[in-house]
Structures are given as C-alpha cells and as structure tokens.
Amino acid sequence: MEIDTPVKSPCILVCAIEPESGHCYGCGRSRDEIASWINFSTTERDMIMDELPDRVAKLERRPRRITRRARLRGEVKRRDTLDLSS
C-alpha cells in the first residue's frame, strides 16, 4: 500500500497577481506555475520554490485598501476625486 505524501506548496492564501510581473503577491508563482503545481515533480517544485523569495521581494506592493473606519478615525483622507496635480 502506497501512502500519499502531501504536496509542498508555497501558497499563503494571499492570491492576487501583480500585473507587471504576472507573479502572485502571496507566493511569487506565475499563473502557469500555480495551475500546473500538482503536475510538477518534487524536483521541479523545489527549484521553483528556491526562486520565490527573490520574486516576492521584487514585487511592487499594492496600496492597502482604505477602509471607512480608517477615514472616520482621521487616519486617511477620502479619495473621491481624481487628483490631476501630479
């Protein structure tokens, strides 16, 4: 009887793709790598996982969403209009 071993995955459940690089903000994988992850050999997964910390470090972070609660506390100003000054 063969025992299935769990597949190693870098996923941290922060699944959003950065448009410039095409890599996930959470794990650093591309869409193709994410979709094919289960089909990769252990060696292929390990090679990709070795590259991921550098990829994630290079991703431009998305600005945090401004919540109504933060605006009410006065932490940020509301951005209702397009700022054309810059």
N, CA, C and O atoms as a CHARMM CRD file, in Angstrom:
* protein
*
  344
    1    1 MET  N      0.84200  -1.18400   0.00000 PROA 1      0.00000
    2    1 MET  CA     0.00000   0.00000   0.00000 PROA 1      0.00000
    3    1 MET  C      0.88400   1.24300   0.00000 PROA 1      0.00000
    4    1 MET  O      1.79200   1.36700   0.82200 PROA 1      0.00000
    5    2 GLU  N      0.61700   2.15400  -0.91800 PROA 2      0.00000
    6    2 GLU  CA     1.40300   3.36700  -1.05400 PROA 2      0.00000
    7    2 GLU  C      0.73400   4.50800  -0.28800 PROA 2      0.00000
    8    2 GLU  O     -0.47200   4.72600  -0.40500 PROA 2      0.00000
    9    3 ILE  N      1.52600   5.22400   0.49000 PROA 3      0.00000
   10    3 ILE  CA     0.99600   6.35000   1.26100 PROA 3      0.00000
   11    3 ILE  C      1.26600   7.63000   0.49300 PROA 3      0.00000
   12    3 ILE  O      2.40300   7.90800   0.11200 PROA 3      0.00000
   13    4 ASP  N      0.21100   8.41200   0.26500 PROA 4      0.00000
   14    4 ASP  CA     0.36600   9.69500  -0.42000 PROA 4      0.00000
   15    4 ASP  C      1.00800  10.70000   0.51200 PROA 4      0.00000
   16    4 ASP  O      0.55700  10.88800   1.64200 PROA 4      0.00000
   17    5 THR  N      2.05300  11.34200   0.04100 PROA 5      0.00000
   18    5 THR  CA     2.67500  12.40100   0.83100 PROA 5      0.00000
   19    5 THR  C      2.11000  13.72700   0.35900 PROA 5      0.00000
   20    5 THR  O      1.85400  13.90100  -0.83200 PROA 5      0.00000
   21    6 PRO  N      1.91400  14.65600   1.26700 PROA 6      0.00000
   22    6 PRO  CA     1.35400  15.94000   0.86500 PROA 6      0.00000
   23    6 PRO  C      2.30100  16.67400  -0.08000 PROA 6      0.00000
   24    6 PRO  O      3.52200  16.56600   0.03900 PROA 6      0.00000
   25    7 VAL  N      1.72600  17.41900  -1.01600 PROA 7      0.00000
   26    7 VAL  CA     2.49900  18.19400  -1.97000 PROA 7      0.00000
   27    7 VAL  C      2.93700  19.48000  -1.28700 PROA 7      0.00000
   28    7 VAL  O      2.11600  20.20800  -0.72800 PROA 7      0.00000
   29    8 LYS  N      4.24400  19.75600  -1.33600 PROA 8      0.00000
   30    8 LYS  CA     4.75900  21.00300  -0.78100 PROA 8      0.00000
   31    8 LYS  C      4.21600  22.16600  -1.60100 PROA 8      0.00000
   32    8 LYS  O      4.21100  22.11800  -2.83100 PROA 8      0.00000
   33    9 SER  N      3.76100  23.20500  -0.91800 PROA 9      0.00000
   34    9 SER  CA     3.23400  24.37000  -1.61700 PROA 9      0.00000
   35    9 SER  C      3.63300  25.64600  -0.88900 PROA 9      0.00000
   36    9 SER  O      3.61700  25.69300   0.34000 PROA 9      0.00000
   37   10 PRO  N      3.99300  26.68300  -1.64600 PROA 10     0.00000
   38   10 PRO  CA     4.33900  27.96300  -1.03400 PROA 10     0.00000
   39   10 PRO  C      3.12200  28.85700  -0.79300 PROA 10     0.00000
   40   10 PRO  O      3.26600  29.97800  -0.30500 PROA 10     0.00000
   41   11 CYS  N      1.94400  28.38000  -1.12500 PROA 11     0.00000
   42   11 CYS  CA     0.73300  29.19700  -1.03800 PROA 11     0.00000
   43   11 CYS  C      0.48000  29.64600   0.40200 PROA 11     0.00000
   44   11 CYS  O      0.52600  28.84600   1.33600 PROA 11     0.00000
   45   12 ILE  N      0.20800  30.95700   0.55900 PROA 12     0.00000
   46   12 ILE  CA    -0.13600  31.50100   1.87600 PROA 12     0.00000
   47   12 ILE  C     -1.54500  32.09500   1.87500 PROA 12     0.00000
   48   12 ILE  O     -1.91400  32.85500   2.77100 PROA 12     0.00000
   49   13 LEU  N     -2.32400  31.73300   0.84900 PROA 13     0.00000
   50   13 LEU  CA    -3.72000  32.15800   0.71400 PROA 13     0.00000
   51   13 LEU  C     -3.87400  33.66500   0.54600 PROA 13     0.00000
   52   13 LEU  O     -4.86900  34.24800   0.97600 PROA 13     0.00000
   53   14 VAL  N     -2.88000  34.28900  -0.08400 PROA 14     0.00000
   54   14 VAL  CA    -2.96600  35.69300  -0.49300 PROA 14     0.00000
   55   14 VAL  C     -2.86700  35.64200  -2.01100 PROA 14     0.00000
   56   14 VAL  O     -1.80300  35.88300  -2.58100 PROA 14     0.00000
   57   15 CYS  N     -3.97100  35.33100  -2.65300 PROA 15     0.00000
   58   15 CYS  CA    -3.94900  35.03400  -4.08000 PROA 15     0.00000
   59   15 CYS  C     -4.37500  36.23900  -4.90000 PROA 15     0.00000
   60   15 CYS  O     -5.56400  36.48900  -5.09500 PROA 15     0.00000
   61   16 ALA  N     -3.38400  36.97900  -5.37500 PROA 16     0.00000
   62   16 ALA  CA    -3.61000  38.11300  -6.26500 PROA 16     0.00000
   63   16 ALA  C     -2.36400  38.26700  -7.12300 PROA 16     0.00000
   64   16 ALA  O     -1.24100  38.22500  -6.62200 PROA 16     0.00000
   65   17 ILE  N     -2.57400  38.44400  -8.41200 PROA 17     0.00000
   66   17 ILE  CA    -1.46800  38.51100  -9.36100 PROA 17     0.00000
   67   17 ILE  C     -1.05200  39.96200  -9.59600 PROA 17     0.00000
   68   17 ILE  O     -1.89100  40.82000  -9.87100 PROA 17     0.00000
   69   18 GLU  N      0.23900  40.22500  -9.48500 PROA 18     0.00000
   70   18 GLU  CA     0.78700  41.55500  -9.77400 PROA 18     0.00000
   71   18 GLU  C      0.84300  41.69700 -11.28700 PROA 18     0.00000
   72   18 GLU  O      1.44900  40.86300 -11.96000 PROA 18     0.00000
   73   19 PRO  N      0.21700  42.74500 -11.83900 PROA 19     0.00000
   74   19 PRO  CA     0.08100  42.85500 -13.29700 PROA 19     0.00000
   75   19 PRO  C      1.40800  42.96000 -14.05700 PROA 19     0.00000
   76   19 PRO  O      1.53400  42.39900 -15.14500 PROA 19     0.00000
   77   20 GLU  N      2.37600  43.65400 -13.51500 PROA 20     0.00000
   78   20 GLU  CA     3.63800  43.85800 -14.22700 PROA 20     0.00000
   79   20 GLU  C      4.40600  42.55800 -14.44000 PROA 20     0.00000
   80   20 GLU  O      4.80600  42.25000 -15.56300 PROA 20     0.00000
   81   21 SER  N      4.61300  41.80200 -13.38000 PROA 21     0.00000
   82   21 SER  CA     5.43400  40.59300 -13.46100 PROA 21     0.00000
   83   21 SER  C      4.61600  39.34200 -13.75800 PROA 21     0.00000
   84   21 SER  O      5.13400  38.36900 -14.30400 PROA 21     0.00000
   85   22 GLY  N      3.32800  39.37300 -13.39300 PROA 22     0.00000
   86   22 GLY  CA     2.49500  38.18300 -13.54100 PROA 22     0.00000
   87   22 GLY  C      2.66800  37.18700 -12.41500 PROA 22     0.00000
   88   22 GLY  O      2.24000  36.03900 -12.52700 PROA 22     0.00000
   89   23 HSD  N      3.30200  37.62200 -11.31300 PROA 23     0.00000
   90   23 HSD  CA     3.53200  36.73700 -10.17100 PROA 23     0.00000
   91   23 HSD  C      2.55200  37.05600  -9.04800 PROA 23     0.00000
   92   23 HSD  O      2.10400  38.19300  -8.90200 PROA 23     0.00000
   93   24 CYS  N      2.22900  36.04400  -8.26500 PROA 24     0.00000
   94   24 CYS  CA     1.31400  36.18200  -7.14300 PROA 24     0.00000
   95   24 CYS  C      1.97100  36.98400  -6.02300 PROA 24     0.00000
   96   24 CYS  O      3.13300  36.75100  -5.68700 PROA 24     0.00000
   97   25 TYR  N      1.22700  37.92800  -5.44600 PROA 25     0.00000
   98   25 TYR  CA     1.73900  38.71600  -4.31700 PROA 25     0.00000
   99   25 TYR  C      2.05500  37.83700  -3.11700 PROA 25     0.00000
  100   25 TYR  O      2.98500  38.12800  -2.36600 PROA 25     0.00000
  101   26 GLY  N      1.30400  36.78200  -2.93000 PROA 26     0.00000
  102   26 GLY  CA     1.48000  35.93800  -1.75500 PROA 26     0.00000
  103   26 GLY  C      2.63300  34.96200  -1.86000 PROA 26     0.00000
  104   26 GLY  O      3.48500  34.89900  -0.97300 PROA 26     0.00000
  105   27 CYS  N      2.66000  34.19400  -2.95200 PROA 27     0.00000
  106   27 CYS  CA     3.66200  33.12200  -3.04400 PROA 27     0.00000
  107   27 CYS  C      4.74900  33.38000  -4.07100 PROA 27     0.00000
  108   27 CYS  O      5.81900  32.77600  -3.99300 PROA 27     0.00000
  109   28 GLY  N      4.50500  34.26100  -5.03300 PROA 28     0.00000
  110   28 GLY  CA     5.51500  34.57000  -6.03900 PROA 28     0.00000
  111   28 GLY  C      5.43700  33.72400  -7.29900 PROA 28     0.00000
  112   28 GLY  O      6.21400  33.93500  -8.23000 PROA 28     0.00000
  113   29 ARG  N      4.50700  32.76400  -7.34600 PROA 29     0.00000
  114   29 ARG  CA     4.40700  31.92000  -8.53500 PROA 29     0.00000
  115   29 ARG  C      3.62500  32.61400  -9.64100 PROA 29     0.00000
  116   29 ARG  O      2.81300  33.50200  -9.38000 PROA 29     0.00000
  117   30 SER  N      3.88100  32.19800 -10.88600 PROA 30     0.00000
  118   30 SER  CA     3.10500  32.68300 -12.02000 PROA 30     0.00000
  119   30 SER  C      1.79600  31.89700 -12.08500 PROA 30     0.00000
  120   30 SER  O      1.63600  30.87800 -11.41300 PROA 30     0.00000
  121   31 ARG  N      0.86900  32.38400 -12.89900 PROA 31     0.00000
  122   31 ARG  CA    -0.40500  31.66300 -13.05300 PROA 31     0.00000
  123   31 ARG  C     -0.17600  30.25300 -13.58900 PROA 31     0.00000
  124   31 ARG  O     -0.80600  29.29700 -13.13700 PROA 31     0.00000
  125   32 ASP  N      0.73200  30.13400 -14.55600 PROA 32     0.00000
  126   32 ASP  CA     1.01500  28.80800 -15.12400 PROA 32     0.00000
  127   32 ASP  C      1.60000  27.87100 -14.07100 PROA 32     0.00000
  128   32 ASP  O      1.25500  26.69000 -14.02000 PROA 32     0.00000
  129   33 GLU  N      2.48600  28.40400 -13.23300 PROA 33     0.00000
  130   33 GLU  CA     3.07000  27.57500 -12.17400 PROA 33     0.00000
  131   33 GLU  C      2.01700  27.15300 -11.16100 PROA 33     0.00000
  132   33 GLU  O      2.01500  26.01200 -10.69900 PROA 33     0.00000
  133   34 ILE  N      1.12900  28.06500 -10.82000 PROA 34     0.00000
  134   34 ILE  CA     0.05500  27.74200  -9.87000 PROA 34     0.00000
  135   34 ILE  C     -0.84200  26.65300 -10.45600 PROA 34     0.00000
  136   34 ILE  O     -1.18200  25.68400  -9.77700 PROA 34     0.00000
  137   35 ALA  N     -1.22200  26.82300 -11.72900 PROA 35     0.00000
  138   35 ALA  CA    -2.13300  25.86400 -12.36400 PROA 35     0.00000
  139   35 ALA  C     -1.49300  24.49000 -12.53800 PROA 35     0.00000
  140   35 ALA  O     -2.18000  23.47200 -12.45400 PROA 35     0.00000
  141   36 SER  N     -0.19900  24.45400 -12.77600 PROA 36     0.00000
  142   36 SER  CA     0.48600  23.18400 -13.04400 PROA 36     0.00000
  143   36 SER  C      1.18400  22.60200 -11.82500 PROA 36     0.00000
  144   36 SER  O      1.82800  21.55800 -11.92900 PROA 36     0.00000
  145   37 TRP  N      1.07400  23.24600 -10.68100 PROA 37     0.00000
  146   37 TRP  CA     1.84200  22.86300  -9.49300 PROA 37     0.00000
  147   37 TRP  C      1.70900  21.38400  -9.15800 PROA 37     0.00000
  148   37 TRP  O      2.70700  20.72500  -8.86700 PROA 37     0.00000
  149   38 ILE  N      0.51100  20.86400  -9.19500 PROA 38     0.00000
  150   38 ILE  CA     0.26800  19.47100  -8.81700 PROA 38     0.00000
  151   38 ILE  C      0.93100  18.49900  -9.79600 PROA 38     0.00000
  152   38 ILE  O      1.22500  17.35900  -9.43700 PROA 38     0.00000
  153   39 ASN  N      1.16600  18.95300 -11.03700 PROA 39     0.00000
  154   39 ASN  CA     1.76000  18.09000 -12.06100 PROA 39     0.00000
  155   39 ASN  C      3.28700  18.13100 -12.07100 PROA 39     0.00000
  156   39 ASN  O      3.92000  17.28100 -12.69700 PROA 39     0.00000
  157   40 PHE  N      3.88600  19.10500 -11.39000 PROA 40     0.00000
  158   40 PHE  CA     5.34000  19.20500 -11.34700 PROA 40     0.00000
  159   40 PHE  C      5.92100  18.10400 -10.47800 PROA 40     0.00000
  160   40 PHE  O      5.28300  17.63800  -9.53400 PROA 40     0.00000
  161   41 SER  N      7.13500  17.69600 -10.80700 PROA 41     0.00000
  162   41 SER  CA     7.83300  16.73600  -9.95700 PROA 41     0.00000
  163   41 SER  C      8.31400  17.45900  -8.69400 PROA 41     0.00000
  164   41 SER  O      8.32200  18.68800  -8.63800 PROA 41     0.00000
  165   42 THR  N      8.70200  16.70200  -7.71200 PROA 42     0.00000
  166   42 THR  CA     9.22700  17.28600  -6.47200 PROA 42     0.00000
  167   42 THR  C     10.44300  18.15300  -6.77300 PROA 42     0.00000
  168   42 THR  O     10.60100  19.22500  -6.18900 PROA 42     0.00000
  169   43 THR  N     11.29500  17.69900  -7.67300 PROA 43     0.00000
  170   43 THR  CA    12.49100  18.45700  -8.04800 PROA 43     0.00000
  171   43 THR  C     12.11700  19.78400  -8.69900 PROA 43     0.00000
  172   43 THR  O     12.70700  20.81800  -8.38400 PROA 43     0.00000
  173   44 GLU  N     11.14100  19.76000  -9.60500 PROA 44     0.00000
  174   44 GLU  CA    10.69600  20.99700 -10.26700 PROA 44     0.00000
  175   44 GLU  C     10.10300  21.97200  -9.24700 PROA 44     0.00000
  176   44 GLU  O     10.38500  23.17000  -9.28400 PROA 44     0.00000
  177   45 ARG  N      9.28100  21.44700  -8.34200 PROA 45     0.00000
  178   45 ARG  CA     8.69000  22.31900  -7.31100 PROA 45     0.00000
  179   45 ARG  C      9.77400  22.92600  -6.43400 PROA 45     0.00000
  180   45 ARG  O      9.71900  24.11300  -6.11500 PROA 45     0.00000
  181   46 ASP  N     10.75800  22.12500  -6.04200 PROA 46     0.00000
  182   46 ASP  CA    11.84500  22.64100  -5.20500 PROA 46     0.00000
  183   46 ASP  C     12.64700  23.72400  -5.92100 PROA 46     0.00000
  184   46 ASP  O     13.03900  24.71600  -5.30700 PROA 46     0.00000
  185   47 MET  N     12.89400  23.53700  -7.22800 PROA 47     0.00000
  186   47 MET  CA    13.62600  24.55000  -7.99800 PROA 47     0.00000
  187   47 MET  C     12.85700  25.86600  -8.04300 PROA 47     0.00000
  188   47 MET  O     13.44100  26.93700  -7.87700 PROA 47     0.00000
  189   48 ILE  N     11.55500  25.78700  -8.26600 PROA 48     0.00000
  190   48 ILE  CA    10.72200  26.99000  -8.30300 PROA 48     0.00000
  191   48 ILE  C     10.68400  27.63800  -6.92300 PROA 48     0.00000
  192   48 ILE  O     10.79800  28.85800  -6.80200 PROA 48     0.00000
  193   49 MET  N     10.52300  26.82000  -5.88200 PROA 49     0.00000
  194   49 MET  CA    10.44500  27.36400  -4.52500 PROA 49     0.00000
  195   49 MET  C     11.72400  28.08300  -4.11600 PROA 49     0.00000
  196   49 MET  O     11.67800  29.01800  -3.31600 PROA 49     0.00000
  197   50 ASP  N     12.86400  27.66000  -4.65400 PROA 50     0.00000
  198   50 ASP  CA    14.12400  28.35300  -4.36700 PROA 50     0.00000
  199   50 ASP  C     14.14000  29.76400  -4.94700 PROA 50     0.00000
  200   50 ASP  O     14.80900  30.64400  -4.40600 PROA 50     0.00000
  201   51 GLU  N     13.41300  29.99200  -6.04200 PROA 51     0.00000
  202   51 GLU  CA    13.36200  31.30400  -6.69900 PROA 51     0.00000
  203   51 GLU  C     12.33900  32.24800  -6.06700 PROA 51     0.00000
  204   51 GLU  O     12.44100  33.46400  -6.22800 PROA 51     0.00000
  205   52 LEU  N     11.36700  31.70900  -5.36000 PROA 52     0.00000
  206   52 LEU  CA    10.23100  32.50800  -4.90300 PROA 52     0.00000
  207   52 LEU  C     10.57400  33.65600  -3.95500 PROA 52     0.00000
  208   52 LEU  O     10.00300  34.73400  -4.11600 PROA 52     0.00000
  209   53 PRO  N     11.46300  33.49900  -2.98400 PROA 53     0.00000
  210   53 PRO  CA    11.75400  34.63200  -2.10100 PROA 53     0.00000
  211   53 PRO  C     12.25800  35.86600  -2.86100 PROA 53     0.00000
  212   53 PRO  O     11.89100  36.99200  -2.52500 PROA 53     0.00000
  213   54 ASP  N     13.09300  35.65800  -3.87600 PROA 54     0.00000
  214   54 ASP  CA    13.57200  36.78800  -4.68000 PROA 54     0.00000
  215   54 ASP  C     12.44700  37.41900  -5.47900 PROA 54     0.00000
  216   54 ASP  O     12.36800  38.64200  -5.58700 PROA 54     0.00000
  217   55 ARG  N     11.57800  36.59100  -6.03900 PROA 55     0.00000
  218   55 ARG  CA    10.44000  37.11200  -6.80800 PROA 55     0.00000
  219   55 ARG  C      9.53800  37.97700  -5.92800 PROA 55     0.00000
  220   55 ARG  O      9.17900  39.09400  -6.30100 PROA 55     0.00000
  221   56 VAL  N      9.18000  37.45200  -4.76700 PROA 56     0.00000
  222   56 VAL  CA     8.26400  38.16900  -3.87100 PROA 56     0.00000
  223   56 VAL  C      8.89600  39.48200  -3.41100 PROA 56     0.00000
  224   56 VAL  O      8.20800  40.49600  -3.29300 PROA 56     0.00000
  225   57 ALA  N     10.19300  39.46500  -3.15400 PROA 57     0.00000
  226   57 ALA  CA    10.88800  40.67700  -2.70400 PROA 57     0.00000
  227   57 ALA  C     10.86000  41.77400  -3.76700 PROA 57     0.00000
  228   57 ALA  O     10.90000  42.95700  -3.43100 PROA 57     0.00000
  229   58 LYS  N     10.79100  41.39700  -5.03400 PROA 58     0.00000
  230   58 LYS  CA    10.81000  42.36800  -6.13000 PROA 58     0.00000
  231   58 LYS  C      9.41900  42.89300  -6.49400 PROA 58     0.00000
  232   58 LYS  O      9.30400  43.86800  -7.23600 PROA 58     0.00000
  233   59 LEU  N      8.37500  42.26500  -5.98800 PROA 59     0.00000
  234   59 LEU  CA     7.01400  42.69000  -6.34000 PROA 59     0.00000
  235   59 LEU  C      6.70300  44.04500  -5.73400 PROA 59     0.00000
  236   59 LEU  O      7.01800  44.31600  -4.57500 PROA 59     0.00000
  237   60 GLU  N      6.08200  44.88300  -6.53500 PROA 60     0.00000
  238   60 GLU  CA     5.63600  46.17400  -6.02600 PROA 60     0.00000
  239   60 GLU  C      4.35900  45.93400  -5.23600 PROA 60     0.00000
  240   60 GLU  O      3.39100  45.37700  -5.75300 PROA 60     0.00000
  241   61 ARG  N      4.36700  46.35200  -4.00000 PROA 61     0.00000
  242   61 ARG  CA     3.21600  46.10300  -3.12700 PROA 61     0.00000
  243   61 ARG  C      2.03500  46.96500  -3.52400 PROA 61     0.00000
  244   61 ARG  O      2.17000  48.14600  -3.84500 PROA 61     0.00000
  245   62 ARG  N      0.87500  46.33600  -3.49100 PROA 62     0.00000
  246   62 ARG  CA    -0.35300  47.07000  -3.76200 PROA 62     0.00000
  247   62 ARG  C     -0.65600  47.96600  -2.57400 PROA 62     0.00000
  248   62 ARG  O     -0.41200  47.58800  -1.42900 PROA 62     0.00000
  249   63 PRO  N     -1.19600  49.16800  -2.84700 PROA 63     0.00000
  250   63 PRO  CA    -1.58700  50.00200  -1.71100 PROA 63     0.00000
  251   63 PRO  C     -2.70600  49.33600  -0.93300 PROA 63     0.00000
  252   63 PRO  O     -3.57400  48.67700  -1.50400 PROA 63     0.00000
  253   64 ARG  N     -2.67400  49.51600   0.36000 PROA 64     0.00000
  254   64 ARG  CA    -3.71500  48.91500   1.18700 PROA 64     0.00000
  255   64 ARG  C     -5.03800  49.60400   0.92300 PROA 64     0.00000
  256   64 ARG  O     -5.09300  50.79800   0.62700 PROA 64     0.00000
  257   65 ARG  N     -6.08200  48.84200   1.03300 PROA 65     0.00000
  258   65 ARG  CA    -7.42500  49.37600   0.83800 PROA 65     0.00000
  259   65 ARG  C     -7.74200  50.32800   1.98200 PROA 65     0.00000
  260   65 ARG  O     -7.49200  50.02300   3.14800 PROA 65     0.00000
  261   66 ILE  N     -8.29200  51.47900   1.63500 PROA 66     0.00000
  262   66 ILE  CA    -8.65600  52.45600   2.65600 PROA 66     0.00000
  263   66 ILE  C    -10.06500  52.13900   3.13600 PROA 66     0.00000
  264   66 ILE  O    -11.01800  52.18100   2.35800 PROA 66     0.00000
  265   67 THR  N    -10.18900  51.82900   4.39200 PROA 67     0.00000
  266   67 THR  CA   -11.49400  51.46100   4.93400 PROA 67     0.00000
  267   67 THR  C    -12.22600  52.69500   5.45100 PROA 67     0.00000
  268   67 THR  O    -11.61100  53.71200   5.77200 PROA 67     0.00000
  269   68 ARG  N    -13.51400  52.58800   5.52300 PROA 68     0.00000
  270   68 ARG  CA   -14.34200  53.68100   6.04600 PROA 68     0.00000
  271   68 ARG  C    -13.95700  53.97300   7.49800 PROA 68     0.00000
  272   68 ARG  O    -13.91200  55.13100   7.91500 PROA 68     0.00000
  273   69 ARG  N    -13.68500  52.93000   8.25200 PROA 69     0.00000
  274   69 ARG  CA   -13.32400  53.08700   9.65900 PROA 69     0.00000
  275   69 ARG  C    -12.03000  53.91600   9.80200 PROA 69     0.00000
  276   69 ARG  O    -11.93500  54.76800  10.68500 PROA 69     0.00000
  277   70 ALA  N    -11.05400  53.66700   8.94400 PROA 70     0.00000
  278   70 ALA  CA    -9.79700  54.43700   8.99000 PROA 70     0.00000
  279   70 ALA  C    -10.04900  55.89400   8.63300 PROA 70     0.00000
  280   70 ALA  O     -9.46600  56.79400   9.23800 PROA 70     0.00000
  281   71 ARG  N    -10.92000  56.13200   7.64800 PROA 71     0.00000
  282   71 ARG  CA   -11.26300  57.51600   7.28500 PROA 71     0.00000
  283   71 ARG  C    -11.94300  58.21900   8.45000 PROA 71     0.00000
  284   71 ARG  O    -11.63800  59.37600   8.74000 PROA 71     0.00000
  285   72 LEU  N    -12.86300  57.52800   9.12000 PROA 72     0.00000
  286   72 LEU  CA   -13.59100  58.12800  10.23700 PROA 72     0.00000
  287   72 LEU  C    -12.66200  58.45400  11.40900 PROA 72     0.00000
  288   72 LEU  O    -12.89300  59.42300  12.13200 PROA 72     0.00000
  289   73 ARG  N    -11.62600  57.65700  11.59400 PROA 73     0.00000
  290   73 ARG  CA   -10.65000  57.93900  12.64600 PROA 73     0.00000
  291   73 ARG  C     -9.71000  59.06800  12.24700 PROA 73     0.00000
  292   73 ARG  O     -8.92000  59.53900  13.06600 PROA 73     0.00000
  293   74 GLY  N     -9.79100  59.51100  10.97900 PROA 74     0.00000
  294   74 GLY  CA    -8.94000  60.59400  10.51600 PROA 74     0.00000
  295   74 GLY  C     -7.55400  60.15900  10.09000 PROA 74     0.00000
  296   74 GLY  O     -6.66700  60.99200   9.90500 PROA 74     0.00000
  297   75 GLU  N     -7.36300  58.86300   9.93200 PROA 75     0.00000
  298   75 GLU  CA    -6.04200  58.36700   9.54200 PROA 75     0.00000
  299   75 GLU  C     -5.72900  58.65000   8.08500 PROA 75     0.00000
  300   75 GLU  O     -4.56700  58.85200   7.73200 PROA 75     0.00000
  301   76 VAL  N     -6.73600  58.66800   7.24100 PROA 76     0.00000
  302   76 VAL  CA    -6.54100  58.93600   5.81600 PROA 76     0.00000
  303   76 VAL  C     -7.67800  59.80100   5.31100 PROA 76     0.00000
  304   76 VAL  O     -8.76900  59.81500   5.88000 PROA 76     0.00000
  305   77 LYS  N     -7.41100  60.51300   4.24400 PROA 77     0.00000
  306   77 LYS  CA    -8.45100  61.33000   3.63000 PROA 77     0.00000
  307   77 LYS  C     -9.17500  60.51000   2.58400 PROA 77     0.00000
  308   77 LYS  O     -8.61200  59.59000   1.99100 PROA 77     0.00000
  309   78 ARG  N    -10.41800  60.85300   2.37100 PROA 78     0.00000
  310   78 ARG  CA   -11.21600  60.16900   1.36200 PROA 78     0.00000
  311   78 ARG  C    -10.73100  60.55400  -0.01900 PROA 78     0.00000
  312   78 ARG  O    -10.42200  61.71900  -0.27400 PROA 78     0.00000
  313   79 ARG  N    -10.66400  59.57900  -0.91100 PROA 79     0.00000
  314   79 ARG  CA   -10.21000  59.83800  -2.27100 PROA 79     0.00000
  315   79 ARG  C    -11.39400  59.67900  -3.21900 PROA 79     0.00000
  316   79 ARG  O    -11.50300  58.67000  -3.91500 PROA 79     0.00000
  317   80 ASP  N    -12.28400  60.67700  -3.24800 PROA 80     0.00000
  318   80 ASP  CA   -13.44600  60.59600  -4.12900 PROA 80     0.00000
  319   80 ASP  C    -13.14300  61.11900  -5.52000 PROA 80     0.00000
  320   80 ASP  O    -13.75700  60.68400  -6.49400 PROA 80     0.00000
  321   81 THR  N    -12.20600  62.04200  -5.62300 PROA 81     0.00000
  322   81 THR  CA   -11.93800  62.66300  -6.90600 PROA 81     0.00000
  323   81 THR  C    -10.57200  62.27800  -7.42100 PROA 81     0.00000
  324   81 THR  O     -9.68800  61.90400  -6.65100 PROA 81     0.00000
  325   82 LEU  N    -10.40400  62.36900  -8.70700 PROA 82     0.00000
  326   82 LEU  CA    -9.13400  62.06300  -9.33200 PROA 82     0.00000
  327   82 LEU  C     -8.19500  63.23100  -9.13700 PROA 82     0.00000
  328   82 LEU  O     -8.54500  64.35800  -9.48700 PROA 82     0.00000
  329   83 ASP  N     -7.02300  63.00300  -8.59600 PROA 83     0.00000
  330   83 ASP  CA    -6.03600  64.05500  -8.35900 PROA 83     0.00000
  331   83 ASP  C     -5.19500  64.20300  -9.61800 PROA 83     0.00000
  332   83 ASP  O     -4.41400  63.31100  -9.94800 PROA 83     0.00000
  333   84 LEU  N     -5.34700  65.31400 -10.31900 PROA 84     0.00000
  334   84 LEU  CA    -4.61400  65.56200 -11.54700 PROA 84     0.00000
  335   84 LEU  C     -3.39700  66.44100 -11.32200 PROA 84     0.00000
  336   84 LEU  O     -2.75500  66.85400 -12.28700 PROA 84     0.00000
  337   85 SER  N     -3.06500  66.73700 -10.07300 PROA 85     0.00000
  338   85 SER  CA    -1.96700  67.64100  -9.77900 PROA 85     0.00000
  339   85 SER  C     -0.59700  67.01600 -10.01500 PROA 85     0.00000
  340   85 SER  O      0.38400  67.74400 -10.16800 PROA 85     0.00000
  341   86 SER  N     -0.50400  65.71000 -10.04900 PROA 86     0.00000
  342   86 SER  CA     0.81300  65.09200 -10.22100 PROA 86     0.00000
  343   86 SER  C      1.07100  64.67900 -11.64000 PROA 86     0.00000
  344   86 SER  O      2.13700  64.14300 -11.94300 PROA 86     0.00000
